[in-house]
Amino acid sequence: MSTWFRREKRDAVTVRCIRLAAVTDFVCSSLGLLAADFVRFEWLPNVAGALTIQKTIVPVIFGALLFSFLMVLFDGYRRFTLLRYRRSFPIIFKSVFAWIVAFAAFSLFFEVLPNVSRVFILLGALFVFVFVALGRFALQRTLLSAGLTAAFRQRILFVDWTPRVQKLAEEIQKDKWHPYEIVGVAPPENNRFTSEPPKQFRALGSHSEIEHFCESGLVNIIILADRKGSEAEAPALASLCERNLVSFMMIPSGFQILLSGLQITTISSVPVLGVTELPLERTINAMMKRACDILGAVVGIILFAPVVALFSTLVFLESPGAVFYRQVRVGRNGRPFHIIKIRSMRLDAEKDSGARWATKNDQRRLKIGAFMRRWNIDELPQFWNILCGDMSLVGPRPERPELIVEFKETISHYNARHHVIPGLTGWAQVNGLRGNTDLSERIRYDLYYMENWSLALDFQIMLMTFVRWDGAA
């Protein structure tokens, strides 16, 4: 096998690429601050002074160094972050937000930079975000085209083959930006696979070959499948990995969802494994999300009030009667609430059929209703639900209680989505899973959102709601 994949070679390439990323971020943030200074002095009216090197160089260098430090603080230079752009995006967002606070403190309160204005700080944050995001995007593509991304991937050897190992392997293979690469599959200590691995994966003939792969540096991670084995097998593999600087992992058989909150804790000095906390269960995260919801709801109500008034009038002209439709939905922790929509169907739409989803050419829809549903105009009154706290701008879409009675029994993990507040739009919806689509796949996207929530992900979903953005990785 090529020495390219030897640990020393791979680590050296990774270090160089991380240094290149740090230089790229510093250059891009410096250019962003220079652009902010240029706009401030040359384009904006009523700004005293003129653009000079003396006024610019110190705040630009200091601001770029501060931003680079914050990127380090938020783990912006881990190998997985460089490989996957979607992981870089929220880190850049958090770093810029922290940069505004820190830079303002140094310049306005501590007067370390007395010539810096509030306008420069706000413009600088905007331009730094844009320039660094574009710089990271270009760097990622450059590393890919140069064939250097192989050095970032951790090489996995599976021990045994089970359905959950197969699902994990399929997820890794279908994503070209995935930070892992599968070396092969080794049998357990009895040298018999639980299930026969597919031919595209290299199957080792004997359990004893695992030691050779570890000692030669051909693997970075060994993952033991979820299966029944001897009590001594896992400790023996863990010890072998420890001796050879290889990471050892196990697929937990007792947990299948919400694994991001899976942690080891202690009860009376006894270690126990369980789901302890999801991102939105942390107080600071919940407060930030609620603040954004309130602001977004107020803006949405004011901005779309004329649109709601127009289409409510059109609905009344086509079908006289109540123009708003109130329907019971299930929110966080199973609490029911009344969702508000502009009515898009006849007044007696559910008289005969009862509760059911609308179909593509549903005969119950009004003429104007078809247009409203296509552009989600009927959902606009839900900004009031958001303001009241029943819904959020982003989250899993709420469902009707009579449908949930069936879904929670037939769809795996369906009720787990009720751990968070439902949303006006969601990760499943912006990925095309809305209306009459595969529920199991939709639940998988909802659970991903719950486990990987960040404020940056919420903004990305809101952006994708209006403009479909194909995030590269």
Buried (B, 14 or more C-beta within 10 A) or exposed (E): EEEEBBBEBBEEBBEEBBEBBBEBBBBBBBBBBBBBBBBBBEEEEEBEEEBEEEBBEBBBEBBBEBBBBBBEEBEBBBBBBBBBBBBBBBBBBBBBBBBBEBBBEBBBEEEBBEEBBEBBBBBBBBBBBBBBBEBBBEBBEEBBEEEBBBBBBBBBBBBBBBEBBBEBBEEBBEEEBBBBBBBBBBBBBEEEBBEEBEEEBEBBEEBEBBEEBBEEBBBBBBBBBBBEBEEEBBEEBBEBBEEBEBBBEBBEEEBEBBEBBBEEEEEEEEEEEEBEEBBBBEEEBBEBBBEBBBEBBEEBBEEBEEBBEEBBEBBEEEBEEEBBBEEEBBBBEEEEBEBBBBBBBBEEBEEEEEEBEBEEEBEBBBEBBBBBBEEBBBBBBBBBBBBEBBBBBBBBBBBBEEBBEEBBEEBEBBBBBBBBBBBBBBBBBBBEBBEEBEBEEBBBBBBBBBBBBBBBBBBBBBEBBEEEEEEEB
